[in-house]
Each structure stands twice: as C-alpha cells, then as structure tokens.
C-alpha cells in the first residue's frame, strides 16, 4: 500500500537536506517540535495543511512544488505497484509503454517480490505556462 504521508515526508526531508539544514533549524523556524517534524519526515505522522505550510515556509519552498514532487513520486509508485501485480489500470496502460522504454523496472535484492525499483529518466523536463 502506498502511504501519502511517507512520500510527503521523503520529499520534505530531501528538501531540507538539499539545503544542508538540520531538523533543529527547520523545526525552530517552522515553530514545530523537532520530534514531530522528525515523525512527519519519517512518514509516521500526517501533516495538517497548516503544519505543511509552516514547514514549506521554513524551507523557503512553495507548497505547490512539494506537492508536485509528491504527485510525481506517487505516480511512479502506482506504476511500480501495478507492474508488480501485473494489473495495470486502463488509464495507465497508454502511459506504461513509454515509461517501460524510458525506465528500468527491477526487483530489489533482498526485498520481497512485491516491491520494485523504478529508475526515472535523468532528462530535465521544461514546463511552460500557457
């Protein structure tokens, strides 16, 4: 099962680490306890929209950017889950063939068969507002 809180926590942790900041620095700036922020980053606690806004402000990153990254990871996780179970939902079938050509889906050594790793393309994608 894909847990949104884990994906969100992973994205928040990466944002913080990219900036070279500690949990203590971000928790102080966001006015949230260090322990609670740690639990959010580990996917053990659900962040409210107010808390997420405070964390994003502390990280000086737009919430939309964080949610976009979470959305991208969720889409990849759903495809991996579908590929592992061999049941790809109809709306995703048309997406799967190009993704299979661009990515490598392999079982992770030492991990149960239902988990797979998807290596996303390294090419940058430009987004232009209409």
WOQUI-V140070 format. One record per backbone hydrogen bond with DSSP energy under -0.5 kcal/mol. CO is the residue of the C=O (numbers start at 0). NH is the residue of the N-H. If there is no record, write none. Layout:
co->CO nh->NH
co->CO nh->NH
This chain:
co->0 nh->2
co->1 nh->3
co->2 nh->5
co->2 nh->6
co->3 nh->7
co->4 nh->8
co->5 nh->9
co->6 nh->10
co->7 nh->11
co->8 nh->12
co->9 nh->13
co->10 nh->14
co->11 nh->15
co->12 nh->16
co->13 nh->17
co->14 nh->18
co->15 nh->20
co->16 nh->19
co->21 nh->25
co->22 nh->26
co->23 nh->27
co->24 nh->28
co->25 nh->29
co->26 nh->30
co->26 nh->31
co->32 nh->36
co->33 nh->37
co->34 nh->38
co->35 nh->39
co->36 nh->40
co->37 nh->41
co->38 nh->43
co->38 nh->44
co->39 nh->42
co->47 nh->51
co->48 nh->52
co->49 nh->53
co->50 nh->54
co->51 nh->55
co->52 nh->56
co->53 nh->57
co->54 nh->58
co->55 nh->59
co->55 nh->60
co->56 nh->59
co->61 nh->65
co->62 nh->66
co->63 nh->67
co->64 nh->68
co->65 nh->69
co->66 nh->70
co->67 nh->71
co->68 nh->72
co->69 nh->73
co->70 nh->74
co->71 nh->75
co->72 nh->76
co->73 nh->77
co->74 nh->78
co->75 nh->79
co->76 nh->80
co->77 nh->81
co->78 nh->82
co->79 nh->83
co->80 nh->84
co->81 nh->85
co->81 nh->86
co->86 nh->88
co->88 nh->91
co->88 nh->92
co->89 nh->92
co->89 nh->93
co->91 nh->94
co->91 nh->95
co->92 nh->96
co->93 nh->97
co->94 nh->98
co->95 nh->99
co->96 nh->100
co->97 nh->101
co->98 nh->102
co->102 nh->104
co->103 nh->105
co->103 nh->118
co->105 nh->116
co->107 nh->110
co->111 nh->114
co->114 nh->107
co->116 nh->105
co->116 nh->118
co->117 nh->119
co->118 nh->103
co->125 nh->127
